[in-house]
């Protein structure tokens, strides 16, 4: 059977079982038929605003049914959904909109409610090329878009990826504007799943939703895993989680003790880990059972190729830490993504790096040493120091700044700012928070500060963040 569009796939599910639950958010549940109606109306609202095939549509909504309806509406028009945080500061949003050349920006559920009286009948079939356009701050602190390398088409006879079941139920507590939650959620929808969305993450509420909706699959990041595990045993035991057959964790390194705890809790066969970038040049996957035999690894390469490279570009032998380079195929025929606003770090032969460090053992298992030399992972979200420093340095009393990540029991890392002022005196915390509120989304804002009257950078403007971090550790 030939490929069909994502839009047609969603429509087929609605026709097959219109009364089956499609999405549950904090406020309500909609059936497949209701989702289809909302998506069709939303598509017509977008079209009335000038959206046509190939346009980017920036979607800045919270984890709600309307977010998903807006994504499907884009697919129905052959447009490209481009998710961003609903809490993104105006200046950062404007930079992304300019980069994406977005025809429409959806930031308010009321924007879509305006289509309540709009025709909800079928639309002409269309294919989005590409099917998504994700956003990244980039190592320079400037935003970039990562366009998927594939169109919005699916083989209707193929089994779903990511071990998601046909017509199952998927639990998604993560924010949909991040690539992982976006991919897992859309994969679940295309497989006919009932998608259960959490709002702002709450550990016990997540367990309540699992107990209530009986999902067979779930996506989490290690911060979520830790917060759930740290609930009192009497609270965890209050909820039935036996429906979970597959739990994926990714987006940040998972402490071995925490992974072992979840394996003991839910069983080794239920816990799965994936390592890749949004660019998806190459992917590793490992089950909990295999991980117990190779503790600490993120698995073997299952798609594309990976190698470890030294500082002079040389291939490193097993056991030596270096930079991880990836490629999607030896002949370069497979293109998994396209950057807008950035260029990849490359080596001859089609090899590309995301800046991650690690090593491979003699059996080909990959071990991460540090996700990136400068990047800070806060609860599974990427924070690039250059972006935070640029915001800090705009303050009139800041001469320069250096931002590093320090260990945090809850979030994995916390953003720590070292600030050079004229006299080394601190800036009032409330004043600094007010200054940053218009410039940075909340998770990028430093949680701790220190002040100095000594220069942080050399004459070339360079700062050695690793040395600063080591001193504080």
LUMGU-78595 format. One record per atom (N, C-alpha, C): x negated, y, z. Coordinates in steps of 0.02 Angstrom, whole numbers, padded with zeros to 5 digits, always signed. Each point is the difference from the previous one (the first is absolute). Example, Ala and Ser with C-alpha at 12.3 -4.5 7.8 and 13.67 -1.06 7.14 Angstrom:
-00660-00284+00390+00045+00059+00000-00045+00060+00000+00018+00053-00036-00042+00059+00003+00039+00055+00037
This chain:
-00043-00060+00000+00043+00060+00000-00044+00062+00000+00017+00052-00038-00040+00061-00002+00004+00039+00066-00047+00046+00008-00001+00043+00059+00061+00046+00000+00022+00019+00059+00054+00049+00006-00024+00058+00044+00034+00057-00004-00020+00058+00039+00017-00010+00073-00036+00037+00043+00016+00000+00072+00073+00021+00010+00021+00051-00037+00069+00024+00007+00051-00055-00016-00014-00038-00054+00046-00054-00018+00000-00054+00053-00058-00014+00029-00005-00051+00052+00044+00018+00060-00003+00063+00021+00042+00023+00055+00074-00005-00018+00016+00019-00061+00070-00005-00023+00024-00072-00001-00043-00046-00021+00018-00071-00003+00016-00027+00069-00040+00020+00050+00013-00022+00069+00068+00026+00023+00016+00063-00016+00064+00029+00020+00058-00037-00033-00009-00019-00062+00054-00035-00035+00009-00071+00027-00055-00032+00020+00003-00069+00023+00034-00007+00068-00012+00049+00045+00028-00004+00067+00009+00070+00026+00052+00035-00023+00007+00072+00016+00009+00015+00074+00026-00047+00039+00016+00014+00070-00057-00019+00048-00054-00027-00027-00056-00018+00043-00037+00062+00023-00022+00001+00064-00037+00057+00026-00064+00012-00040-00012+00063-00018-00060+00017-00039-00052+00035+00043+00021+00051+00037-00046+00039+00042+00034+00019+00065-00038-00004+00054+00021+00025+00065-00051+00051+00023+00023+00060+00019-00045+00048+00031+00026+00017+00069-00026+00053+00030+00020+00019+00068+00074+00017+00006+00030+00018-00056+00068+00028+00002+00054-00047-00026-00017-00042-00048+00054-00041-00029-00030-00056-00043+00044-00042-00024-00017-00053-00048+00040+00011-00064-00032-00009-00057+00036+00003-00064-00006-00067-00034+00052-00017-00037+00000-00061-00040-00037+00012-00066-00010-00055-00037-00031+00007-00065+00042+00045-00046+00066-00007+00002+00043+00041-00042-00004+00073+00020-00002+00013+00065-00005+00069+00024-00067+00031-00017-00054-00039+00004-00066+00025-00019-00002+00015-00075+00029-00044-00039+00003+00011-00072+00037+00064-00017+00056+00012+00033+00039+00061-00011-00040+00062+00019-00032-00002+00059-00040+00057+00023-00058+00014-00047-00034-00053-00022-00058+00008-00045+00022+00029-00067+00057-00023-00026+00025+00026-00064+00017+00074+00006+00034+00019+00055+00017+00071+00009-00063+00042+00008-00048-00027+00039-00062+00037+00010-00038+00010-00066+00001-00051-00042-00033+00005-00065+00031+00056-00041+00066+00005+00003+00033+00053-00039-00013+00069+00029-00006+00004+00067-00019+00064+00031-00070+00020-00023-00047-00047-00001-00068+00015-00022-00001+00019-00073+00039-00037-00041+00002+00015-00072+00028+00071-00012+00049+00019+00041+00029+00067-00008-00051+00054+00017-00050-00017+00039-00053+00047+00017-00059-00003-00049+00009-00039-00052-00050+00000-00053-00047-00059-00002+00009-00049+00045-00045-00058+00001+00014-00045-00060-00053-00017-00036+00005-00045-00057-00053-00054+00006+00002-00047-00045-00047-00056+00001-00072+00025+00001-00040-00029+00046-00070+00018+00005-00015+00054+00051+00050+00036+00025-00011+00053+00050-00016-00029+00068-00043+00034+00038-00010-00016+00070+00053+00035+00042+00026-00036+00049+00048+00028+00048-00028-00009+00069-00015+00055+00034-00028-00003+00067+00057-00011+00050-00008-00053+00041+00053-00020+00048-00029+00007+00070+00025+00050+00037-00024+00012+00068+00057-00010+00050+00025-00060+00004+00055-00016+00045-00023-00048+00055+00033-00001+00057-00017-00050+00052+00022-00070-00021-00015-00049+00042+00019-00070-00015+00075-00008+00005+00033+00017-00054+00073-00004-00002+00022-00030-00065+00062-00020-00002+00029-00029-00060-00009+00046-00059+00006+00066+00012-00006+00048-00055-00069+00000-00031-00052-00014+00039-00067-00006-00029-00001-00055-00053+00026-00058+00019-00001-00057-00046+00044+00014-00061+00058+00031+00012+00044+00017-00056-00034+00048-00049-00040+00047+00026-00036+00046-00043-00053-00036-00042-00033-00049+00030-00049-00040-00037+00034-00038-00057+00055-00034+00016+00037-00038-00051+00026+00047-00054+00023+00060+00021+00025+00049-00048-00055+00019-00050-00061+00008+00025-00056+00014-00046-00009-00056-00051+00002-00062+00025-00007-00056-00047+00056-00001-00052+00060+00018+00021+00056+00000-00047-00009+00051-00056-00038+00053+00014-00013+00052-00050-00067-00011-00037-00037-00051+00021-00068-00009-00029-00048+00051+00028+00017+00033+00055-00044+00048+00033-00043-00037+00051-00047+00036+00030-00049-00031+00045+00009+00026+00071+00019-00044+00048+00006+00022+00070-00069+00015+00029-00005+00058+00033-00063+00023+00029+00012+00018+00073-00006-00049+00046+00018+00011+00070-00051+00043+00038+00024+00041+00045-00042+00037+00047+00034-00001+00068-00038+00019+00051+00028+00003+00068+00054+00054+00003+00054-00016+00036+00053+00049+00010-00023+00058+00043-00055-00009+00036-00025+00053+00045-00063+00034-00028-00011-00006-00064-00060+00028-00030+00002+00077+00003-00053+00032+00024-00002+00074+00001+00007+00028-00071+00027+00060-00004+00016+00030-00065-00061+00005-00046-00057+00020+00027-00058+00010-00044-00023-00066-00030+00000-00053+00041-00021-00064-00027+00050-00026-00051+00064+00010+00014+00052-00021-00047-00007+00038-00066-00012+00065+00004-00007+00040-00061-00059-00025-00042-00054-00020+00033-00058-00025-00038+00017-00064-00036+00038-00044+00033+00020-00063-00031+00048+00012-00058+00049+00044+00010+00048+00015-00052-00035+00027-00062-00049+00044+00011-00037+00028-00056-00039-00055-00037-00031-00045+00038-00038-00054-00029+00046-00047-00040+00058-00016+00029+00045-00047-00032+00042+00032-00055+00002+00067+00000+00043+00036-00047+00072-00025+00006+00023-00006+00062+00065-00030+00015+00057+00043-00028+00046-00032-00032+00058+00035-00027+00049+00018+00057+00006-00045+00049+00046+00011+00056-00033-00024+00063+00013+00035+00056-00024-00020+00066+00061-00012+00044+00006-00060+00026+00057-00018+00043-00024-00002+00072+00023+00048+00041-00023+00004+00070+00057-00002+00050+00061+00000-00024+00058+00004+00045+00053-00049-00023+00025-00040+00047+00053-00047-00018+00059+00036-00031+00011+00063+00021+00056+00038-00028-00008+00011-00075-00062+00000-00024-00011+00007-00072+00034-00057-00038+00002-00059+00030+00029-00058-00033+00074-00005+00015+00021+00023+00059+00071-00002+00017+00041+00043-00048-00034+00049-00031+00035+00043-00047+00027-00039-00059-00026-00062-00008+00024-00040-00056+00059-00045+00017+00034+00013+00056+00053-00044+00022+00057-00006-00051+00013+00053-00036+00055-00001-00049-00024-00013-00071-00064-00019-00006-00029-00013-00066+00017-00071-00022+00005-00009-00064+00014-00066-00029-00051-00051+00024+00023-00057+00025-00045-00052+00025-00001-00061-00047+00021+00010-00062-00001-00055-00048-00069-00015-00025-00008-00055-00038-00066-00021-00025-00033+00054-00043-00067-00001+00000-00039+00044-00042-00036-00041-00054-00022+00032-00053-00041-00036-00050-00062-00029+00032-00021-00059-00022-00059-00031+00030-00063+00040-00015-00047-00001+00046-00063+00037-00008-00054-00036+00040-00063+00011-00018-00057-00029+00035-00046+00057+00022-00018+00001+00063-00047+00050+00026-00071-00022-00015-00038+00046-00030-00070-00013-00018-00043+00059+00025-00033-00010+00058-00005-00058+00043+00060-00004+00048+00000-00054+00040+00058-00010+00043-00005+00038+00066-00059+00026+00017-00009+00040+00061-00061+00045-00008+00000+00054+00039-00058+00045+00003-00011+00018+00073-00048-00032+00031-00013+00010+00071-00049+00057+00010-00001+00028+00060-00042+00057+00017-00055-00020+00048-00058+00028-00009-00055-00010+00048-00035+00067+00010-00024+00010+00062-00037+00062+00014-00068+00001-00034-00027-00060-00012-00065-00002-00033-00057+00016+00047-00059-00027-00014-00058+00010+00044-00024+00072+00000+00021+00040-00049-00019+00071-00002+00049+00043+00039+00055-00029+00023+00051+00039+00034+00050+00031-00048-00012-00008-00065+00048+00025-00050+00046-00057-00019+00065+00015-00010+00046-00054-00016-00014-00030-00069+00018-00063-00007-00003-00032-00066+00060-00046-00006+00019-00013-00062+00052-00048-00014-00031-00065-00024+00030-00056+00020-00022-00065-00023+00060-00031-00036-00003+00002-00067+00054-00026-00041-00008-00075-00008+00054-00037+00009-00002-00072-00011-00018-00016-00072-00035-00054-00010-00022-00020-00067+00051-00041-00038+00058-00010+00029+00051-00041-00032+00067+00037-00003+00042-00017-00048+00066+00031-00005+00049-00034+00048+00059+00030+00006+00052-00027+00044+00039-00055-00034-00032-00057-00010+00032-00058-00032-00014-00063+00041+00044-00049-00004-00006-00061+00039+00025-00059-00040-00032-00057+00011+00024-00063-00029+00057-00026+00044+00060-00003-00026+00057-00019+00043-00003-00071+00024-00041-00043-00032-00004-00070+00020-00059-00014+00048-00044+00050+00010-00059-00011+00041+00018+00006+00074-00035-00038+00042+00009+00005+00072-00029+00066+00025+00028+00029+00053-00026+00063+00026-00072-00008+00025-00037+00054+00000-00067+00000+00029+00003+00010+00075-00059-00002+00031-00009+00015+00072+00040-00047+00045+00015-00060-00026+00037-00051+00038+00068+00025+00024+00027+00049-00034+00067+00025+00016+00051-00046-00033+00052-00018+00037+00049-00048-00025+00053+00034-00043+00025-00036-00048+00058+00023-00038+00060+00006+00046+00034+00057-00003+00061+00012+00039-00012-00009+00075-00059+00017+00023-00015-00005+00072+00014+00067+00034-00034+00008+00057+00005+00063+00038-00070+00021+00020-00016+00063-00014-00067+00026+00014+00003+00058+00049-00042-00003+00051-00005+00052+00051-00058+00047-00017+00015+00066-00005-00051+00049-00017-00001+00057+00052-00044-00004+00050-00005+00054+00049-00047+00056-00022-00036-00008-00056-00049+00050-00022+00030+00055-00043-00035+00057-00006+00025+00056-00040-00005-00014-00075+00055+00009-00036+00004-00020-00070-00045+00041-00046-00024+00058+00022-00042+00039-00044-00072-00027-00004-00017-00046+00044-00065-00034-00005+00005-00058-00050-00056-00015-00032+00001-00050-00054+00022-00068+00024-00027-00025+00056+00018-00067+00023+00074-00008+00013+00029+00042+00043+00073-00004+00011+00040+00009-00064-00022+00044-00045+00036+00011-00062-00001-00063-00043-00058-00032-00006-00005-00060-00042+00039-00058+00030-00007-00011+00065+00036-00056+00031+00076+00011-00003+00021+00061+00011+00072+00014+00000+00030-00008-00070-00034+00026-00051+00026-00005-00067-00003-00072-00025-00052-00037+00019-00003-00071-00017+00059-00037+00030+00016+00016+00063+00057-00032+00034+00066+00017-00035+00009+00062-00018+00062+00021-00034+00008-00035-00067-00055-00003-00038+00003-00033-00065+00012-00075+00007-00015-00028+00059+00015-00071+00013+00069-00010+00030+00039+00053+00003+00068-00006+00025+00005-00001+00075-00051+00024+00035+00000-00002+00073+00043+00055+00031+00024-00014+00060+00028+00051+00043-00059+00034+00034-00011+00064-00014-00057+00038+00025+00021+00037+00063-00033-00016+00057+00015+00032+00064-00055+00051+00015+00019+00063+00002-00048+00054+00010+00000+00024+00072-00059+00005+00029-00005+00034+00065-00008+00074-00012+00018+00040+00049-00012+00072-00004-00070+00013+00026-00008+00051+00043-00064+00009+00033-00015-00062+00041-00060-00028-00007-00014-00065+00028+00010-00002+00076+00036-00050+00021+00010-00014+00071-00005-00075+00009-00045-00022+00044-00015-00071+00006+00061-00041+00019+00035+00020+00052+00058-00040+00022+00056+00004-00051+00011+00058-00030+00052+00006-00050-00013-00047-00059-00063-00008-00018-00018-00047-00054+00021-00071+00018-00013-00020+00061+00020-00066+00022+00076-00007+00001+00035+00053+00019+00073-00002-00001+00026-00011-00071-00031+00034-00049+00022-00007-00069-00015-00070-00027-00056-00029+00021-00015-00069-00020+00053-00048+00029+00015+00010+00064+00049-00043+00032+00069+00007-00033+00017+00061-00020+00066+00013-00028+00007-00023-00072-00050+00012-00042+00006-00012-00072-00035-00063-00024-00039-00032+00042-00032-00064-00015-00040+00001-00065-00048+00047-00007-00041+00002-00060-00046-00061-00003-00014-00023-00061-00048-00054-00008-00070+00025-00016-00007+00065-00018-00066+00029-00014-00003+00070+00030-00062+00022+00014-00010+00066+00030-00069+00025-00018-00006+00066-00004-00063+00035-00012-00016+00042+00062-00063-00004+00024-00022+00040+00057-00072+00022-00011-00022+00048+00040-00071+00018+00004-00023-00016+00071-00066-00006+00011-00023-00020+00066+00024+00044+00058+00008+00065-00011+00026+00043+00054+00069-00023+00022+00042-00017-00048+00067-00025+00017-00006-00066+00037-00044-00044-00023-00010-00064+00033-00021+00010+00072-00045+00047+00012-00024+00012+00069+00055+00027+00044+00040+00046-00026+00054+00030+00041+00053-00052+00016+00015-00043-00047+00048-00054+00015-00029-00048+00051-00063-00018-00008-00031-00049+00045-00007+00027+00071-00009+00066+00006-00009+00030+00066+00066+00012+00038+00056-00014-00032+00063+00001+00037-00003-00052+00056+00034+00012+00055+00003-00051+00052+00027-00066-00028-00027-00055+00023+00022-00065-00024+00075-00009+00006+00028+00027+00054+00073-00006+00010+00039+00035-00055-00029+00053-00028+00033+00036-00055-00008-00039-00065-00060-00024-00015-00011-00038-00061+00043-00063-00002+00005-00033+00058+00038-00062+00003+00075+00010-00004+00021+00063+00005+00072+00016-00002+00029-00009-00071-00045+00001-00050+00023+00001-00070-00022-00062-00037+00044-00024-00043-00014-00060-00040-00035+00022-00065-00063-00022-00009-00038+00017-00060-00014-00063-00041+00035-00053+00014-00015-00064-00032+00016-00001-00075+00038+00050-00023+00017+00002-00072-00060+00017-00043-00051+00033+00030-00058+00023-00039-00042-00059-00024-00005-00008-00064-00040-00052-00030-00066+00027-00029+00000+00065-00019-00060+00031-00027-00006+00071+00029-00057+00014+00031-00015+00067+00025-00065+00022-00032+00004+00052-00041-00060+00028-00032-00027+00057+00042-00067+00001+00010-00031+00059+00030-00057+00023-00045-00007+00066-00006-00052+00029-00042-00006+00074+00017-00037+00037-00041-00009+00073+00005-00055+00020+00050-00021-00044+00044-00053+00015+00047-00027-00066+00028-00063+00000+00022-00026-00062+00031+00040-00018+00062+00012-00065+00008+00038-00024+00057-00049-00031+00051-00001+00024+00062-00044-00030+00050+00013-00075+00006-00053-00040+00001+00010-00073+00003+00044-00023+00058-00007+00031+00059+00041-00021+00057+00074+00010-00014+00016+00055-00036+00070+00015-00015+00028-00049-00051-00041-00015-00050+00022-00048-00050+00011-00069+00031-00045-00020+00043+00008-00065+00034+00064-00001+00042+00014+00056+00033+00061+00003+00041+00062-00010-00042+00002+00032-00059+00058-00008-00044+00004-00070-00030-00058-00029-00014+00000-00069-00025+00028-00047+00053-00020+00010+00062+00027-00042+00054+00075+00012+00010+00022+00060-00011+00070+00019+00011+00045-00026-00055-00018+00012-00063+00044-00016-00056-00023-00061-00041-00061-00023+00013-00026-00058-00037-00047+00022-00055-00052-00041-00011-00052+00017-00049+00028+00006-00071+00050-00039-00016+00026+00001-00068+00041+00062-00015+00018+00038+00051+00042+00059-00011-00042+00063-00012-00063+00000+00021-00040+00062-00001-00044+00001-00062+00007+00053-00040-00037+00009-00062-00030+00069-00003-00060+00004-00029-00036+00063-00006-00021+00011-00072+00005+00062-00022-00021+00019-00068-00047+00059+00004-00053-00002-00040-00045+00057-00006-00004+00022-00072+00013+00064-00012-00006+00030-00066+00011+00075+00008-00013+00037-00052+00018+00070-00002+00064+00010-00039+00026+00061+00002+00058+00016-00042-00017-00013-00073-00064+00007-00017-00023-00010-00069+00006-00073-00023-00002-00047+00047+00012-00071-00013-00046-00031-00052-00063+00024-00003-00047-00032-00047-00012-00072+00020-00002-00013+00065-00014-00068+00024+00035-00008+00068+00016-00062+00017+00040-00014+00059-00027-00062+00036-00003+00003+00066-00011-00060+00040+00063-00013+00042+00013-00064+00012+00058-00021+00041-00023-00059+00043+00023-00001+00062-00016-00057+00043+00058-00014+00048+00012-00064+00011+00052-00022+00047-00029-00001+00071+00044-00001+00049-00023-00005+00069-00037-00065+00013+00023-00054-00032-00033-00065+00010-00072+00001-00027-00008+00028-00059-00067+00003-00029-00044+00049+00039+00030+00055+00024-00037+00049+00039-00029-00030+00063+00036-00045+00033-00025-00031+00061-00064-00039-00012-00010-00022-00062-00061-00037-00017-00056+00047-00023+00018+00064-00013-00049+00050-00023+00016+00066+00035-00004+00000+00065+00024+00055+00042-00033+00066-00020+00041+00051-00012-00025+00067-00015+00002+00017-00074+00010-00049-00043-00001+00013-00072+00067+00028-00024-00001+00033-00058+00062+00019-00034+00014-00045-00059-00040-00053-00007+00015-00051-00050-00045+00001-00060+00016-00044-00048-00036-00005-00063+00037+00039-00054-00037+00019-00051+00029+00036-00056+00047-00046-00039+00063+00022-00007+00049-00039-00036+00020+00032-00066-00013+00064-00007+00014+00036-00063-00056+00048-00013-00023+00005-00061-00056+00042-00016-00065-00027+00028-00050+00043+00006-00066-00021+00024-00026+00052+00050-00041-00024+00047-00033+00043+00049-00074-00019+00006-00041+00050+00016-00069-00014+00017-00025+00052+00049-00055-00016+00034-00029+00045+00050-00063+00030-00029-00004+00066+00005-00054+00038-00033-00040+00040+00051-00065+00000-00008-00044+00037+00044-00006+00073-00020-00039+00039+00039-00004+00073-00012-00030+00019-00067-00039-00045-00031-00030+00015-00065+00037-00033-00057+00060-00024+00014+00040-00030-00053-00013-00074-00012-00040-00030+00044-00018-00071-00009+00052-00045+00032+00012-00059-00030+00045-00049+00029-00032-00029+00063+00037-00004+00054-00026-00025+00063+00018-00073+00009-00044-00038+00033+00015-00071+00014+00050-00008+00056+00022-00061+00010+00049-00015+00052-00026+00022+00068+00044+00029+00039-00017+00020+00068-00025+00070+00008-00017+00035-00055-00026+00068+00005+00055+00051-00012+00004+00051+00044+00052+00051-00005-00018+00050-00054+00050+00017-00040-00008+00051-00051+00067+00028-00021+00001+00035-00054+00062+00030-00026+00037-00050-00043+00065-00004+00009+00041-00048-00037+00020+00031-00068-00020-00033-00054+00021+00021-00067+00048-00052-00028+00048+00024-00039+00052-00043-00027+00009+00013-00075+00027-00050-00033+00024+00011-00069+00057-00049-00012+00045+00021-00044+00060-00040-00012-00013-00058-00047-00050+00007-00044-00017-00054-00047-00070+00012-00027-00032-00053-00021-00069+00005-00024-00005+00040-00065+00051-00003-00042-00003+00035-00064+00034+00068+00002+00027+00019+00058+00031+00066+00006+00067+00006-00034+00030-00056-00019+00064+00003-00038+00060+00013+00045-00007-00012+00065+00056+00010+00046-00009+00067+00035+00047+00045-00009-00002+00065+00033+00055+00002+00053-00020+00001+00063+00049-00005+00054+00024+00068+00025-00032+00055-00020+00020+00065+00024-00031+00055-00044+00022+00061+00013-00030+00059-00031+00001+00056+00051-00057+00035+00007-00003+00057+00044+00023+00064-00036+00032+00044+00038+00012+00068-00022-00029+00045+00055-00049+00040-00018-00032+00045+00048-00062-00028+00032-00025-00056-00024-00061-00030+00028-00031-00048-00050-00061-00020+00014-00034-00050-00040-00028-00054+00046-00001-00061-00023-00024-00055+00040-00076+00001+00006-00025-00027+00055-00072-00012+00008-00016-00066-00034-00044+00001-00049-00009-00059-00043-00072-00023-00004-00008-00062-00023-00063-00029-00020+00010-00030-00070-00052-00009-00038+00007-00031-00066+00036-00068+00004+00038-00016-00051+00036-00063-00001+00071+00005+00024+00025+00061+00011+00069+00008+00022+00010-00006+00075-00055+00001+00039+00006-00006+00073+00018+00068+00031+00046-00001+00050+00022+00061+00033+00000-00011+00076-00011+00055+00036-00001-00003+00073+00053+00046+00030+00031-00023+00054+00045+00041+00040-00036+00028+00061-00065-00015+00006-00039+00025+00056-00002-00047+00059+00031-00058-00004+00001-00046+00056-00066-00038+00005-00018-00018+00062-00062-00037+00013+00016-00069+00027-00043-00049-00015+00010-00067+00026-00052-00048-00027+00012-00064+00013-00046-00051-00025+00040-00063-00016-00029-00043-00040+00030-00065-00015-00044-00054+00029+00032-00052+00026-00040-00056+00025-00015-00048-00058-00035-00054+00015-00022-00046-00052+00059-00034-00035+00058-00001+00032+00059-00033-00029+00044+00049-00038-00021+00064-00004+00039+00049-00037+00054+00035+00039+00000-00007+00067+00049+00036+00041-00026+00071+00013+00045+00049-00007-00018+00070+00009+00013+00021+00072-00049+00036+00028+00005+00028+00067-00010+00075-00005+00047+00039+00026-00006+00073-00002-00041+00025+00059-00047+00044-00016-00040+00031+00053+00028+00067+00020+00022+00038-00049+00029+00065+00012+00040+00017-00062+00063+00017+00008+00042+00011-00059-00029+00053-00045-00025+00054+00028-00036+00050-00038-00047+00036+00047-00054+00028-00027-00050+00031+00042+00028+00061+00036+00043+00038-00031+00026+00061+00030+00074-00004+00015+00038-00038-00037+00072-00002+00009+00018-00026+00069+00053+00028+00028+00025-00020+00066+00068-00033-00010+00008-00060+00027+00064-00035-00005+00038+00010+00065+00056+00036-00004+00041+00015+00059+00066-00037-00007+00007-00054+00036+00062-00039-00003+00016-00025-00070-00052-00015-00039+00010-00024-00068+00003+00053-00053-00003+00064+00020+00001+00055-00048-00070+00029-00009-00016+00017-00062-00066+00027-00015-00004+00075+00017-00052+00018+00036-00014+00071+00013-00071+00014-00024-00005+00048-00046-00065+00018-00027-00026+00063+00034-00060-00004+00031-00026+00057+00038-00002+00065-00039-00017-00002-00064-00006+00061-00039+00065+00040+00000+00056-00034-00003+00065+00034-00001+00013+00034+00067-00015-00035+00055+00012+00028+00067-00048+00059+00012-00063-00009-00020-00049+00053+00009+00018+00063-00038+00027-00010-00061+00021+00059-00040+00054+00039+00037+00047-00035+00032+00052+00034+00038-00027+00034+00062-00045-00033+00036-00030+00029+00060-00040+00063-00018-00037-00005-00054-00046+00055-00017+00036+00063-00022+00065-00005-00013+00038+00060-00016+00015+00044+00060-00008-00029+00060+00013+00040+00061-00054+00055+00005+00020+00060+00017-00048+00055+00000-00058-00008+00048+00007-00038+00052-00054-00007+00049-00042-00063-00011+00014-00038-00052-00038-00061-00014-00053+00015-00053-00063-00012+00018-00054+00010-00049-00007-00062-00044+00005-00058+00029-00001-00063-00038+00027-00055+00046+00013-00057-00028+00027-00055+00039-00023-00066-00029+00001-00051+00041-00013-00069-00021+00052-00044+00033+00031-00043-00039+00053-00043+00025-00022-00073-00005+00007-00036+00054-00020-00071+00003+00056-00041+00031-00004-00065-00007+00046-00045+00032-00031-00032+00061+00035-00001+00055-00022-00033+00061+00050-00055+00018-00023-00052+00034+00045-00057+00015+00060+00021+00041+00057-00031-00015+00062+00013+00036+00037-00067+00008+00018-00016+00062+00031-00065+00014+00067-00009-00035+00035+00055-00011+00067-00003-00030-00003+00004-00076-00032+00051-00027+00000+00013-00071-00059-00029-00038-00047-00031+00035-00060-00026-00033-00055+00053-00001+00016+00059-00024-00045+00057+00000+00040+00063+00015-00033+00049+00029+00031+00066+00008-00044+00052-00035+00031+00052-00024-00036+00054-00034-00029+00047+00053-00065+00009-00002-00036+00042+00048-00035+00055-00038+00011+00063+00020-00029+00057-00034-00055+00032+00041-00057+00011-00031-00056+00037+00030-00002+00067-00035+00008+00054+00038+00010+00066-00030-00055+00048+00022-00031+00032-00049-00052+00051+00012+00033+00069+00000+00001+00032+00058+00025+00068+00005-00058+00048+00013+00014+00064-00004-00053+00050+00007-00038-00007+00066+00037-00011+00053-00031-00003+00067+00008-00068+00033+00027-00048-00037+00009-00066+00028+00060-00007+00046+00039+00054+00007+00058-00002+00045+00059-00034-00035+00039-00037+00039+00058-00035-00030+00053+00047-00025+00037-00024-00049+00061+00033-00024+00058-00031+00036+00048+00039+00021+00058-00025+00037+00034-00056-00041+00016-00055+00034+00030-00058-00033+00064+00018-00037+00043+00039+00032+00063+00019-00032-00013+00042-00063-00049+00043+00003-00017+00042-00057-00025-00044-00058-00041-00050+00016-00026-00044-00052+00055-00044-00030+00045-00024+00043+00055-00041-00026+00045+00040-00047+00013+00062+00019+00040+00044-00042-00034+00012-00067-00066+00011+00003-00038+00011-00062+00003-00060-00046-00004-00061+00028-00003-00060-00041+00069-00024-00023+00053+00021+00035+00066-00026-00015+00022+00013-00072-00022+00056-00028+00019+00017-00068-00048-00029-00052-00052-00035+00023-00052-00022-00045-00009-00076-00003+00019-00034+00054-00012-00072+00004+00062-00036+00024+00013-00059-00029+00052-00043+00026-00024-00024+00069+00047-00018+00042-00015-00010+00072-00055-00051+00013+00001-00058-00036-00048-00052+00017-00072+00019-00018-00008+00053-00042-00067+00022-00018-00027+00052+00049+00042+00026+00044-00020+00052+00047-00044-00030+00054-00058+00031+00016-00043-00027+00053+00037-00007+00066-00015-00054+00035+00028-00011+00066-00045+00027+00054-00066+00004-00015-00048+00026+00049-00047+00049-00035-00026+00047+00040-00044+00052-00026-00061+00009+00045-00055+00020-00029-00056+00025+00039-00030+00059-00038-00032+00045+00037-00024+00062-00029-00075+00008+00012-00034+00031-00047-00072+00009+00004-00019+00066-00031-00058+00027+00021-00027+00060-00031-00059-00017-00046-00009-00065-00015-00053-00023-00043+00028-00018-00069-00040+00013-00051+00021-00015-00069+00009-00075-00008+00053-00019-00037+00015-00070-00011-00026-00024-00068-00016+00047-00044-00021-00018-00067-00069+00028-00015-00034-00033-00047-00066+00024-00019+00007+00055-00052-00057+00023-00027+00001+00056-00047+00037-00017-00064+00006-00063-00015+00035-00022-00061+00075-00010+00014+00020+00014+00061+00070-00008+00017+00019-00071+00016-00048-00044+00010+00014-00071+00013+00007-00012+00076+00042-00047+00017+00009-00020+00069-00006-00076+00005-00035-00024+00050-00008-00072+00010+00051-00024+00051+00059-00017-00025+00053-00020+00045-00017-00064+00038-00034-00046-00034-00017-00064+00033-00044+00012+00061-00047+00048-00005-00044+00015+00057+00039+00033+00056+00046+00045-00018+00041+00032+00052+00043-00052+00036+00027-00046-00039+00042-00052+00029-00041-00044+00047-00059-00021-00023-00042-00043+00041-00020+00033+00065-00013+00066-00001-00017+00035+00061+00057-00002+00051+00061+00006-00025+00057+00001+00045+00020-00068+00025-00016-00051-00039+00015-00068+00022-00049-00022+00053
